[in-house]
Amino acid sequence: MSHPHRAYIPAAGHDFLLPFYDPLNRLLGVGALHDELIAEAHLEPGHRVLDVGCGTGSLAVRIRGKYPQVEVVGLDPDPKALAIARRKAERAGVTVRFEQGYGDALRFGDAEFDRVTSSLMLHHLDLPTRRGMLREVLRVLRPGGSLHLLDFGRSEERSSRFLSRLLYGAEDLRENSDPRVAALLTDAGFEAVERVAGAATRGAQTG
């Protein structure tokens, strides 16, 4: 897919698969993983959360539903996915601000957010874009803020790994091993990088 300025990979990997994206995530049990990620973020009233690569908005809407006193901004380059996200938020009766944009070129000021989340998006990015995104995330996080990532990884259980490779291919997951992602986070300047047991979820804090 293309944007007036840049190319991007749609949430489901291919535009024609977008209608199947949410049903497949339900099949994979992504909602439960989102709950783990949200719990790990330790959200508090008044926090501002940026969900990078929000896709169809499932995580952003879930956060806002669980924490109505938290402000949530969802960012994604795919206008079709964002249209679904806005309808999803409306049906859920929650307010989420969805914007079109790219993770490595955030249109936000320094230290604007307390938390940044990202779900099933990192594997879409090549290595330079990953590095750029992490630098931008660190820039927009407030001191003491944290980034919480959820993605497919090589250390997942066999069934999930098979489905993820079926969708995205082994090549797309090459850089998603625990050591490589942890190294990227550390190199970008994050501290206290850890993997949450039982899920391909990673947290990292600013200084």
N, C-alpha and C positions, 0 to 999 in steps of 0.2 A: 504494500500500500504506500501511497505517497501523500504528503502534506504539501501545501504551497511552498514550504521551505525545506522540508526534510522527509526522508523515508522513515517508516516505522513498521513494526510487526504488530498486527492486530492482537487483541487479547487472546483469541482462540488459536492464534498462529496463522489462520487464513480467514479472510472476510466471510466466506460462505459458511464457516463453522460457528460464527458468532451466536446464532439461535440455540446452539447446542452447548454453549459454554457453561451457563449456569446449571443445567441439568447434569452435566458431566462432573462439575465440581461437587454437587450434592452426592453423586455416586461415589466420589473419592473421599467423602467425609471432610471436605474443606471447611465446613462450618465449625466443626469441633476444633480444628487447627486454628481458625480465627479466634475462637474463644480462648485458646491457650495464649496466643499472641497478645490479645487484649489484656488478659490477666497479668502477663509479664510486663506490660507497659505501665502498670500502677498509675492509672489515670486519676486525676483529681479535678474537682470543680474549677473552672476557669482555665484549664489547660487548652492550648491550641494544638491541634493535630493535623499534620499533612500526610495524606495517603498518596504516595507516589506510584504511578502506574495503576491507578484505581480500577481500570477496566470498567466492568458493568456495575461497580459501586457496592458490591456485597460487603466488603470489610468496612468501608466508610459508613454505610448505613447501619451496620451492626454496632459500630462504636457509638454512633449518635443515639441509637436506640437504648443502649445500655447505660450511657452517660449523657443525659440530656443537657447537663451543664458544661459540657465540653464542646468547643467549636471545632468543626471538622471541615477541612478543605480536601477535595479529591482532585488529582491531576492526572491526565492521560492525553496522549496525542490523537486518539481515535474518536472522532465525533460520533460515530455510530454507537460505540460502547458507552460514551457519555450520555447519549440520548436515553439508552436503557437505564443507566444509573439514575438519571433525573426522574424517570418514571417510577423506578424502584423506591426512591426516597419519598416521592409523593404518595405512593401507595402505603408506605410505612408510617406516614405522618410525621416525618422528621425533616429537619432543615440541614442540608449539606451543600456547601458551595462547590460546584464542579467546574473546573477550568481546563481548557485545552492547552497542553504544553508538554515539555520534555524534562526529564529528571536531571539532565546535565546542564540545563539552562533555565534554572528556576527564576521566575519573575517575582521574587519576594525579597524583602530586605534581610539584612543580617539579623540573626538571633530573633526571628519572629515566631518560632514554634518550640513547644515544650517536648513534643514527640513527633517522630516521623515513622510511618509504617509503610511496608511494601509487601504485597502478596502475589506470588507466582508471576513475577515480572523480571527478576534479575537475569534469568536464563535467556531472555530475549536480547540482551545487550552484549555487544562485543566488548573486549577487554578495555579499550580506551574509553568507551562510553560508560562502562561500569565505574572506572576510576573518576571520570568527570562527574558522574552522578553522586558518588560518595563525597567528593569534595564539596559539591553544592549542598548536599544534605547537612554536612558538618557546618557549613557557613550559615544556614538558616536556623540551625538549632541553637537554643539558648544554652549558656553554661549550665552543666548538670543535666541537660536534656539527653534523650536517647533515641536510637534508631532500632526498629524491630522488623526483621526480615523473615518472610516465610517463602520458601521455594523448594522445588524438587532438588534432590541431591543424590549423589552416588551411594550414600549410606542408608538410604531408605529401605523399607521392607520391600520384598520382591514384587508384590502385586502392584504397588504404587509406582515402583521404578519401571515396570513393564509398560504401564499405561502412559507414564510421562514420556518414555522414549518413543512409544508409538505415536504420540502427538508431536513431539519436538525433535526426536532423533538424538542419538548418543552424542553427536558432535556438539549440540546445543548445551549439553549438560557437562561437557568436559571441564569447564572452569568452576563447576558448582560443588566440587568436593569440599569438605569441611576445612581442610588446611588452606586451600586456595582462597576461599571466601574470607576466612579469618585473617589471612595475610593482607588481603585487599583492605579490609576494615582497619587493620592496624596501620598500614602504610598511609591510609587517608587521614590518620590522626585520631581515630577512635580509641577509647580505652575500655577495659573490662569487657572484652569480647567473649561471649559464651554462646554455646549451643544448648537449647532447651531439650532435655531428654525426651525421646519418643516422637519427636517431630522435627522436620527440617526448618526449625525456627531459630533465628540467631538474634541476640541483642547486643548492642554496643553503646557505650556512653561517651558523652563529651567530657572534656576535662573540667 
